[in-house]
Amino acid sequence: MDSLLLSRRDLDFLLYDWLDVTALTRRPRYADHDRSTFDAVLELSETIATRHFAPHNKRNDAEEPRFDGERVRMIPEVGEALRVYADAGLVGAAMDHELGGQQLPVVVANACRAWFQAANIATAAYPLLTVGNANLLLAHGSPEQIDTYVRPMVEGRFFGTMCLSEPQAGSSLADLTTKALPQDDGTHRLTGTKMWISGGDHELSENIVHLVLARIPGGPAGVKGISLFIVPKFLVSPDGTLGERNDVVLAGLNHKMGYRGTTNTLLNFGEGRYTPGGAPGAVGYLVGEPHHGLAYMFHMMNEARIGVGQGATALGYTGYLHALDYARTRPQGRPLTGRDPSAPQVPIIEHPDVRRMLLAQKSYVEGALALGLYCSRLLDEETTAPERADRDRAHLLLDVLTPIAKSWPSQWCLAANDLAIQVHGGYGYTREYDVEQYYRDNRLNAIHEGTHGIHGLDLLGRKVVMDGGAGLRLLLDTLASTVARATAVGGEAAELAARLAQAADRTGRTTARLWSTGDPATALTNSSTYLEAVGHVVLAWIWLEQYLALPDRTDAFHEGKRQAARYFFRVELPCTGPQFDLLDSLDRTAADCRPEWF
């Protein structure tokens, strides 16, 4: 029986037929691998996700972690699943052999991770954060910090977090107030409070490595005065054994509508409950240079943004497969042209409106999965392409695509979850069926790692105008290359290419129009609409790329891909027209609405 988590057939198509990941094995970093090793780790991931993550997903949701005032308590299956995950070497899937990793391409490692996100997004959050934490330290930490903290994370003994937000600051990191006082021994003592810290306290690992943004007194105001610190739950001795409890205290758990199995915490640093070294204050170790902390943290944040987008995709994808399975097996009603009440009922997939909902879901989730894997392939290009120009191109294109790769799946794969509930009818919003949980879980991803509004501002206010518009030119040139290939193929491919070319041209003209006044307030008023419209153009390009990668075969899989591409171009892409019209008008309705008018 095919999995209801993801489609392995779709993954194989995207990885091998489209992205040609086996070509990466010709590069020195991946020379130890071939398709057989990629297939083996994909199969292993599917097996572990199915056997150890999926079975406790609903229990994880119903029996969320509890704080009894002393410790966090959660169901035992979470720790058991994570031990299996770590023992399989999946924490370090893309990390160096020298660190104990498998040194897989990032695109393959992220395809593997999607199985776990589809099976149990809450349990999968712990290794997602840990890997991001470890990768930041690999990029910016000292050799001693890597040995002390990264190696145990690769082994699955330590888990990691990212501690940015504070109750009074939210997403406005310029308003962070956590302080870090320098000590004579080279460490710092941190005091302050961090909010919304996923994985911030638990007993799933020997230690928790917090990466904390804080201010060293005397530094610049705003984001330029933020530094980054390693603050472990337990101090680590030079020989690697655990020492004293650090002055990091769980103040309470946040209870969200989804991701209920992931502890989400309010943490107090330096309140004096613990006194490491005989003094209050959380012991922190500076990462890199002072006052460069936010730049370092963006390494983890950008990785997490791709991960959040992929998690949204996985939830939308499994919801779609559950809806598809239900539609194929649920008899109800009769064909529109056959109203004989004595005739047997037909599966609801026979009804055109159900097929419409399924086709919409298919176009969203398969498009989003392709986008996420494409971005993952860019990460491999950025680090391993032989030519510097190719590495620079991949870096710039990924920079432009990141806000879309995070926000588009968070919006439209949630829409897929909404449609999955609708396909189930009244059963869909009952707890007996999985699709209602997928919707609740996925609703968080529109806020995780930056809201749509933040990413709209990032895309329009920074990414498409930086370096004189180099990022936008590269994006449009990339789309134009696909258009040229499709035009040369002719037929339906050329028809789709013409529509994409029009949408890409509109993207360029609208971007210029928005900035023509020189007034950022006017340009950015409707940046969320810009993000949505350009996101749809990018997804149309991704669908045309998939269309071109399809071999000349007419089996159900390949015909289904073609039909999903047609749907996106015929139904979804035209929706950008009115959005671009609104943007071109420089409408200020929202900006000019005064707070007292509400």
Secondary structure as UniProt FT lines:
FT   HELIX           8..12
FT   HELIX           13..18
FT   HELIX           21..26
FT   HELIX           28..30
FT   TURN            31..32
FT   HELIX           35..48
FT   HELIX           49..53
FT   HELIX           54..56
FT   HELIX           57..62
FT   STRAND          66..67
FT   STRAND          72..73
FT   HELIX           76..87
FT   TURN            88..89
FT   TURN            91..94
FT   HELIX           97..99
FT   HELIX           106..119
FT   HELIX           121..140
FT   HELIX           143..145
FT   HELIX           146..150
FT   HELIX           151..154
FT   TURN            155..156
FT   STRAND          158..163
FT   TURN            167..171
FT   HELIX           173..175
FT   STRAND          179..182
FT   TURN            184..185
FT   STRAND          188..198
FT   STRAND          207..215
FT   TURN            217..218
FT   HELIX           222..225
FT   STRAND          226..232
FT   STRAND          234..236
FT   TURN            238..239
FT   STRAND          242..245
FT   STRAND          248..253
FT   TURN            260..261
FT   STRAND          264..269
FT   HELIX           276..278
FT   STRAND          282..286
FT   TURN            290..291
FT   HELIX           293..329
FT   TURN            336..337
FT   TURN            341..342
FT   HELIX           348..350
FT   HELIX           352..384
FT   HELIX           388..424
FT   HELIX           425..429
FT   TURN            431..432
FT   HELIX           435..443
FT   HELIX           444..446
FT   TURN            447..449
FT   HELIX           452..458
FT   HELIX           459..463
FT   TURN            464..465
FT   HELIX           466..489
FT   HELIX           491..514
FT   TURN            515..517
FT   HELIX           520..524
FT   TURN            525..526
FT   HELIX           527..549
FT   HELIX           556..567
FT   HELIX           568..572
FT   HELIX           573..575
FT   HELIX           576..584
FT   TURN            585..586
FT   TURN            589..592
FT   HELIX           595..597
//
